[in-house]
Amino acid sequence: MMVKRIVANSVSEAMELVKQDLGNDAIILNTRQIKVGGLFGLFAQKKVELVASVEEHPVVKTVQPVAPQASSEPRPIKPVVEKRALSVETVSPKIVSFASRRLPEALCAYEVLLAEPALQHEAEALYDLLVSTYYKTNDLDQVEQVFAATVTDSIRVTAATSRFIMVTGPTGVGKTTTLAKLAAYYRLTKQQKVGLITTDTYRISAVEQLRTYADIIDIPLRVAYDLQEFEQAKVDLSDCDVILIDTAGRNFLDAGYVEQLKKRHDFSETDVFLVLSLTSKYRDLEQIQQRFDQVPLSGFIFTKADETIDLWSIYGLTKKTQLPLFCLTTGQEVPEDIIWPTSAEVSRMIVERGLR
């Protein structure tokens, strides 16, 4: 068997070299990304390394000698080469396995993080950052600090810029409870006059739940069944400093949900925050965000941060969409379990919890 190592700029280029050197019957034993040149991983060129093999000799069969005829001279025995069948189509080498890039053993805790779906678009850059920092400093604390700083730079936070604050999102993410926490915060902590509007007439007992919160906090509540009643409710509460708006939660796979939302609300002069649960799969969160992309979103509210150790969805979505974070909720208690962290505080939460 002939084994050959090939280094090229891309997988396709390496595969072509394999076919040229070893033929179409070559088998790829291993494929990995490497770096060539540079110092301690810095300024090095990224290459692809393929290890391939092929049978070195053709199959040979020996023909048994035939007794010569009396009138003929003896003939030498010739080996017969068994020819392989050739296909008209070009056959690509067969890939047997693929070996992913591995971090140094001291950084093995980060391998799980780089496999997070929320980091799939950033994993390569983060890998290079981790390795180069480690070999440059040989200090794991420094590696973590640089890693956290990179996360911090990608997360923006925001405050409300309008007196109309709307929360929207799919069912079950905690919109109504979050709205109650916001109401208590502005009413009790900020000492502002607060009003509530709910258009969540779809869910059974949703209005009564919010009315209970409104009575406890001592703030007015208006219920709107259509756009006209929604506009009238805004007029009725015009003397309030902050007007919080609750919307109906529906299955985000319902293609008509956002259209119904747009028909029942006026988004002008309104901060609209998409409420998402951190216990949901990242792929679902991406789909939800894309569904609500038709709405003029001002940022995210992430709930149930106390129910998961994986906070990377915050990083993945804020970086991908360039939308900021408004607040986080960390439990069911009203009004205690809500925080407005800085970018650095969010980053520290994400990294420290992820490295547990």
C-alpha positions in Angstrom: 0.0 0.0 0.0 1.3 3.5 -0.9 0.5 6.3 1.6 0.9 9.9 0.7 0.5 13.2 2.6 -0.8 16.2 0.6 -1.0 19.8 1.8 -3.1 22.3 -0.2 -5.0 25.5 0.1 -8.4 23.9 0.1 -10.1 20.5 0.3 -11.0 20.6 -3.3 -7.5 21.4 -4.4 -6.1 18.6 -2.1 -8.6 16.1 -3.6 -7.6 17.0 -7.1 -3.9 16.4 -6.2 -4.8 13.1 -4.7 -6.5 12.0 -8.0 -3.5 13.2 -10.0 -0.9 11.5 -7.9 -2.7 8.3 -6.7 -5.6 7.9 -9.1 -9.3 7.5 -8.7 -9.0 4.5 -6.4 -7.3 6.4 -3.7 -8.8 6.3 -0.2 -8.7 9.3 2.1 -7.5 8.2 5.5 -7.5 11.5 7.3 -8.3 15.2 6.7 -7.5 18.1 8.9 -6.8 21.8 8.9 -3.2 22.9 9.7 -1.2 26.0 9.9 2.0 26.5 8.1 4.7 29.1 9.0 4.3 31.9 11.5 5.4 32.0 15.1 3.3 30.3 17.9 0.3 30.2 15.7 0.5 33.9 14.7 0.5 35.0 11.1 0.5 31.4 10.0 -1.2 30.3 6.7 -4.2 28.0 6.9 -3.8 24.8 4.9 -5.6 21.5 4.4 -3.7 18.3 5.0 -4.9 15.0 3.4 -3.5 11.6 4.0 -4.4 9.2 1.3 -3.5 5.6 0.3 -3.7 3.3 -2.7 -2.7 -0.2 -3.5 0.9 0.0 -4.8 0.9 -3.0 -7.2 -1.8 -4.4 -9.5 -3.2 -7.8 -8.8 -1.1 -10.5 -10.7 -2.2 -13.9 -11.6 0.1 -16.7 -12.8 -1.1 -19.0 -15.6 -0.3 -22.6 -15.1 2.1 -23.9 -17.8 0.5 -25.9 -20.6 2.2 -29.0 -21.9 3.9 -28.1 -25.2 3.0 -29.9 -28.3 5.6 -32.2 -29.7 6.1 -30.2 -32.9 6.5 -26.8 -31.1 9.2 -25.2 -29.1 8.7 -24.5 -25.4 7.3 -20.9 -24.7 8.2 -18.8 -21.6 5.5 -18.4 -19.0 4.2 -14.8 -19.0 2.3 -13.3 -16.0 -1.1 -12.1 -16.9 -2.1 -8.7 -15.3 -5.8 -8.5 -14.2 -7.0 -5.2 -15.5 -9.4 -3.2 -13.4 -12.6 -2.1 -14.9 -12.6 1.6 -15.9 -15.6 3.7 -15.5 -16.5 6.4 -18.0 -17.4 8.8 -15.1 -14.7 10.5 -13.0 -14.7 8.9 -9.6 -13.7 11.0 -6.5 -11.6 9.5 -3.8 -13.6 7.9 -1.0 -13.5 9.7 2.3 -13.2 7.4 5.3 -12.9 9.7 8.2 -12.5 13.4 9.1 -10.5 14.6 12.1 -11.5 18.0 13.5 -9.0 20.5 14.9 -8.1 19.8 18.5 -7.1 22.3 21.2 -4.1 21.8 23.4 -4.8 19.6 26.3 -4.7 22.5 28.8 -7.6 24.1 26.9 -9.9 21.0 26.6 -12.6 22.7 28.6 -13.1 25.1 25.7 -13.8 22.3 23.2 -17.3 21.8 24.5 -17.9 25.5 24.1 -16.7 25.7 20.6 -19.1 22.9 19.7 -22.1 25.1 20.8 -24.5 25.7 17.9 -24.6 29.4 18.8 -20.8 29.6 18.1 -20.8 27.7 14.8 -20.0 30.8 12.8 -17.4 32.0 15.2 -15.7 28.8 16.3 -12.8 29.1 13.8 -11.9 32.6 15.0 -12.3 31.7 18.6 -10.1 28.6 18.2 -7.3 30.7 16.7 -7.7 33.3 19.6 -7.5 30.6 22.3 -4.5 28.8 20.8 -2.5 31.9 20.0 -3.2 33.4 23.5 -2.3 30.2 25.2 1.1 29.7 23.4 1.9 33.4 23.8 1.2 33.7 27.5 1.1 30.1 28.8 -1.5 31.5 31.3 -5.0 29.9 31.5 -6.3 32.9 33.4 -5.1 35.2 30.6 -6.8 32.9 28.1 -10.1 33.2 29.9 -9.8 37.0 30.2 -9.1 37.4 26.5 -11.9 35.0 25.6 -14.4 36.9 27.8 -13.2 40.3 26.4 -14.0 39.0 22.9 -17.5 38.0 23.9 -18.0 41.4 25.6 -17.1 43.2 22.4 -19.9 41.4 20.6 -22.7 42.1 23.0 -24.5 45.4 23.2 -27.0 46.4 25.8 -29.7 49.1 25.5 -32.2 51.1 27.6 -35.7 52.0 26.6 -35.8 55.1 24.4 -39.6 55.5 24.2 -42.4 55.6 26.8 -44.2 52.8 24.8 -42.5 49.5 25.6 -44.0 46.4 23.8 -43.0 42.7 24.6 -43.7 40.1 21.9 -42.6 36.5 21.2 -43.9 33.0 21.1 -46.1 31.3 23.7 -44.6 30.0 26.9 -41.5 32.3 27.1 -42.8 34.3 30.1 -44.0 37.5 28.4 -46.7 38.3 30.9 -44.5 37.7 34.0 -41.8 39.7 32.4 -44.2 42.6 31.8 -45.3 42.5 35.5 -41.6 42.7 36.5 -41.1 45.7 34.2 -44.2 47.4 35.6 -43.1 46.9 39.2 -39.6 48.2 38.3 -40.8 51.4 36.7 -43.6 51.9 39.3 -41.8 51.0 42.5 -38.1 51.6 41.8 -38.2 54.4 39.3 -41.3 56.0 40.9 -42.9 56.6 37.5 -46.6 56.5 36.5 -47.2 53.3 34.6 -50.0 52.0 32.4 -50.6 48.6 31.0 -52.2 47.5 27.7 -52.8 43.9 26.8 -53.9 42.6 23.4 -53.5 39.0 24.6 -57.1 38.0 24.2 -56.2 34.7 22.6 -55.0 32.8 25.7 -57.5 31.8 28.4 -57.1 33.8 31.6 -54.3 35.9 30.2 -56.2 39.2 30.9 -57.1 38.1 34.4 -53.4 37.2 35.2 -52.3 40.7 34.1 -55.2 42.4 35.9 -54.1 40.7 39.1 -50.6 42.1 38.7 -52.0 45.5 37.9 -54.2 45.6 41.0 -51.2 44.6 43.2 -48.9 47.2 41.7 -51.8 49.7 41.6 -51.6 50.7 37.9 -54.3 51.0 35.2 -54.9 48.3 32.7 -56.6 48.5 29.3 -57.7 45.5 27.1 -57.6 46.0 23.3 -59.2 43.5 20.9 -58.3 45.3 17.6 -56.2 48.1 16.3 -58.9 50.8 17.0 -59.2 49.8 20.6 -55.4 49.6 20.9 -55.1 53.2 19.7 -57.9 54.3 22.1 -56.1 52.6 25.0 -52.9 54.6 24.2 -55.0 57.8 24.4 -56.6 56.7 27.7 -53.2 56.3 29.2 -51.6 59.4 27.7 -50.8 60.8 31.1 -48.5 57.9 32.1 -44.8 58.1 32.0 -44.4 54.5 30.8 -46.9 52.4 28.9 -46.2 48.7 28.8 -47.9 46.6 26.1 -48.4 42.8 26.3 -49.1 40.8 23.1 -50.5 37.4 22.5 -48.1 34.4 22.3 -48.6 31.9 19.5 -46.8 29.0 17.9 -43.9 30.7 16.1 -44.3 28.1 13.3 -47.7 29.7 12.5 -46.8 31.8 9.4 -49.8 34.1 9.9 -49.0 35.0 13.5 -46.7 38.0 12.8 -49.2 39.3 10.2 -51.9 39.3 12.8 -49.6 41.0 15.2 -48.9 43.8 12.7 -52.7 44.3 12.0 -53.5 44.7 15.7 -50.7 47.1 16.7 -49.1 50.4 15.9 -45.3 50.1 16.3 -44.6 53.8 15.8 -42.7 55.5 18.7 -42.5 52.1 20.4 -39.6 50.0 21.7 -40.5 46.4 20.7 -38.5 43.7 22.5 -38.5 40.1 21.4 -38.8 37.8 24.5 -37.0 34.5 24.2 -36.4 31.6 26.6 -32.8 30.5 27.2 -34.1 27.0 27.7 -35.0 26.7 24.0 -32.8 25.2 21.4 -30.6 27.7 19.6 -31.9 26.6 16.2 -35.5 27.3 17.3 -34.4 30.7 18.6 -32.9 31.5 15.2 -36.2 30.5 13.5 -38.2 32.7 16.0 -36.0 35.7 15.4 -36.3 35.3 11.6 -40.1 35.0 12.0 -40.2 38.3 13.9 -37.8 40.0 11.5 -40.8 41.7 9.9 -41.4 43.6 13.2 -39.2 46.7 14.0 -37.4 45.1 16.9 -35.4 47.2 19.3 -33.7 44.3 21.1 -34.0 41.1 23.1 -35.3 40.1 26.5 -34.0 36.7 27.5 -35.9 34.8 30.2 -35.2 31.7 32.4 -31.5 32.4 32.7 -31.7 30.6 36.1 -32.9 27.3 34.4 -29.9 26.6 32.2 -26.1 26.6 32.3 -25.9 27.4 28.6 -26.2 31.2 28.0 -24.4 31.2 24.6 -27.7 31.9 22.8 -27.3 35.5 24.1 -23.9 35.8 22.4 -25.0 34.0 19.2 -28.2 36.0 18.5 -26.9 39.4 19.5 -23.8 39.0 17.3 -25.7 37.6 14.4 -28.6 40.2 14.4 -26.7 43.1 15.9 -29.6 43.7 18.1 -28.9 44.7 21.7 -29.9 43.1 25.0 -32.5 45.0 27.1 -32.7 42.8 30.2 -32.6 39.3 31.6 -35.0 37.5 33.9 -33.7 35.0 36.4 -36.7 33.5 38.1 -40.5 33.8 38.8 -40.4 36.3 41.6 -42.0 39.7 40.8 -40.3 42.2 40.8 -37.0 40.8 42.1 -35.9 38.4 39.3 -35.0 40.8 36.6 -31.6 42.4 35.9 -30.1 45.0 33.5 -26.5 43.8 33.1 -23.7 45.6 31.3 -21.9 43.9 28.4 -19.1 42.9 30.7 -21.4 41.4 33.2 -23.3 39.4 30.6 -20.0 38.2 29.1 -18.8 37.1 32.5 -22.0 35.2 33.2 -21.8 33.4 29.8 -18.1 32.4 30.1 -18.0 31.5 33.8 -21.2 29.4 33.5 -20.0 27.7 30.3 -16.7 26.7 31.9 -18.1 25.1 35.0 
